[in-house]
Amino acid sequence: MVLKLTLLNLPYTQWKNELIEQTQKSQENPLYPLVPMIAERVYQDSLTIVQLYQNTPEFDCKNTLDGLPGTSIVCPQIDDKLLKTYFSYSISSGFLEPPK
């Protein structure tokens, strides 16, 4: 089972539920190791790790961005074009199978 690119357009809850369903059937999905972070309730039996940290102000890239001036490193904005580039590379390198 591979990550379906069409899942990128789903609301988060629906995407999460479909990912959990897929990984219960097969551990082939590249996101399988991350499912516990997405699915298991770890804080007071009500929040997942992702939910617990999604609005934490310390969980950002400010320090990284502050250290980049004067270097040749550029952090592109994440958009559809960049994601297509990443997925195209992952498919061409064999890490992901192309969608059917």
N, C-alpha and C positions, 0 to 999 in steps of 0.2 A: 504494500500500500504506500502511495506517495502523497505528499502534500498537494492538494488540488489548488491550482492557481485561482480558480474561481472562488475559493473560500475567502480571498482577500476582500471581496465586496460584501461580505455578510456582516451583520451586526455582531459585536464581540460575543455576546451570549450564545448566539446561534453557532458561530464559528467554534467556540469552546466546546459546546455540546457535540458538534459533529466530529471534532478532533478526538474527544474522549470516546465517542462511539467507534471511530475508526481504529483507535489504538487498543480498544478492548478486543477487536477481532484480529489485529495483527500488530506486531511490534516493528514492522518495516518502516513506518513513517519516521522521517528524520526528527520530528518533534517529540517522539515517544519519550525520550529521557526528561523532557520538560513538563510532561503532563502532571506530575505531582505538584509542581509549582502553580499550575493553573487550576487544578481540580481539588486538591486536598485542603480541607479547612484546618488551619493550624493555630489560629488565634481565637481563643474563646469559642472554639467550634463554630465560628461564623465567617471568618475571613480567610481567603487563600493568601499565599505569599504575595502574589501579584496585587491583589486588592489591598493588602496591608501596606505595601510600599508605593502604590501608584500615585499618591498625592504627597509623598514625602519630599520636602524641599531639598534635603541633602542628597537625594538620589537624582543628580543631574550631571551635566558635563561642564559646569562653569569652570572648575579648576583646569580642566583640559583645554578649554577655549582660551583661558587666561594665559596658558603656557605656550600657545601656538604662534603668537606674533613673532615675526622674524624668522620663522621656519618656512619650508616649502610645503608644509602639510595643509591641505584644504579639506574641510568637512562640508561636503555638499549637502544641500537641503534634501531631505527625503521626500520624494514624490513618485508618481507613477513611472516616470522615465527611469529613475534610479533603481526602483524595485525591479522593473523589467530587465535592466542590465544585470542586476544580481541574480535573478532567476535564470536568465539566459546563460550566464556563466556557469551556474550550478548545474543546469541541464547539460550544457556542452561538455563539462568536466566529468559527468557521470554521477555526480552527487545526488541529483534528483532525476527522476524519469520525466520525460515530457508528458504533459497532460494528454489524455485520450480524447 
